[in-house]
Amino acid sequence: MNICDLAPSYIRAIAPYQPGKPIAELAREMGLNEADIVKLASNENPLGVSPCAQRAIRGVLDGLARYPDGNGFELKQALSRHLGVAQERIVLGNGSNDVLELAARAFLTPASSAVYSQHAFAVYPLVVQAMGATGIEVAAKDFGHDLDAMLSAVRADTRLVFIANPNNPTGTFAAGAQLEAFIAALPAGVLVVLDEAYNEYLPPELRVDSLRWLEKYNNLLITRTFSKVYGLAGLRVGYALGAPGVADLMNRVRQPFNVNSLSLVAAAAALADTDFVRQSYALNRAGMDQITAAFGLLGIDYIPSYGNFVSFKVGDARGVYQKLLKAGVIVRPIASYGMPDYLRVSIGLESENAKFLSCLKQALA
């Protein structure tokens, strides 16, 4: 007997998450110079790492022989001050993917189900399947969450509902009043996981103080990350905010030292670097305008986005993707999200956006 056959069938059936192609890999495959490659595939911050975070990292290099603080006290303290949320509500993770998995591990079993939207973040069905639970995918509405349909899809055995706001990869956004009405209508025994990885890219007039909802709804868990606007994708640090009891359960299934020493200090420092966040936001708005204006001139359909990326329709997405790779531009195919005619491009520096648009025009010719 093959030992692998003894693993649960739901584990053997998992299709692994496919990340964006690394620059080094493309350079090897195509014989390109790494310096000439533009990667706009993984929604990373084109400005790089916050200067404050860089200084903080250098300050702890001599202590790497020691284990990190397993409770992440200083980062939790910084988050508590910055967000006005008690430390006992905070769970730290190895990126927000980690806290999404912790929620699934704490609340799902093979006898339960979880609800998520079509075209939503690929990690949601992955963590549900990894627990042997039943995933209930609800058809999207205009590429976004159909909250009424999601509410109707909740069953007696449903324990989690995942909502990404803004959503990845479509960039769609649900207004605060609509979202709170959805949370209020759910049974108290269903935990809403509100994924706000791209929250900092929302224009001020659309931002809602979802953190205040934590006082009203014990079945709300908000997840955020330092991988996007804070520029720390390579360090993998995220966090969740929820009721103290929910946070306690998640911490019970959390791996010891799941956030490393460099991530802890870098995240705390980045949180205080408000100038860097403002610059990142402004660059993203300008880049979004640059790319979508060009799409208009090229006659390319796209989904209006509230994140730091935009998905666009090109028909032969696979062929266009390969042509862009040969030109040294990495974007993201999203056929695995049920969108085979679309590609997703992250917003980069002005020069990176310009190269992408030039190469895209040639690929479509």
Sequence and secondary structure as in RCSB ss.txt:
>XXXX:A:sequence
MNICDLAPSYIRAIAPYQPGKPIAELAREMGLNEADIVKLASNENPLGVSPCAQRAIRGVLDGLARYPDGNGFEL
KQALSRHLGVAQERIVLGNGSNDVLELAARAFLTPASSAVYSQHAFAVYPLVVQAMGATGIEVAAKDFGHDLDAM
LSAVRADTRLVFIANPNNPTGTFAAGAQLEAFIAALPAGVLVVLDEAYNEYLPPELRVDSLRWLEKYNNLLITRT
FSKVYGLAGLRVGYALGAPGVADLMNRVRQPFNVNSLSLVAAAAALADTDFVRQSYALNRAGMDQITAAFGLLGI
DYIPSYGNFVSFKVGDARGVYQKLLKAGVIVRPIASYGMPDYLRVSIGLESENAKFLSCLKQALA
>XXXX:A:secstr
  GGGGS HHHHT         HHHHHHHHT  GGG EE SS   TT S HHHHHHHHHHGGGTTS   TT HHH
HHHHHHHHT  GGGEEEESSHHHHHHHHHHHH  TT EEEEETT  THHHHHHHHTT EEEEE  BTTB  HHHH
HHH  TTEEEEEEESS TTT     HHHHHHHHHHS TTSEEEEE TTGGGS GGG   GGGGGGT TTEEEEEE
SSSTT  GGG  EEEE  HHHHHHHHHHS TT S HHHHHHHHHHHT HHHHHHHHHHHHHHHHHHHHHHHHHT 
 B   SSSEEEEE SSHHHHHHHHHHTTEE EE GGGT TTEEEEE   HHHHHHHHHHHHHHH 
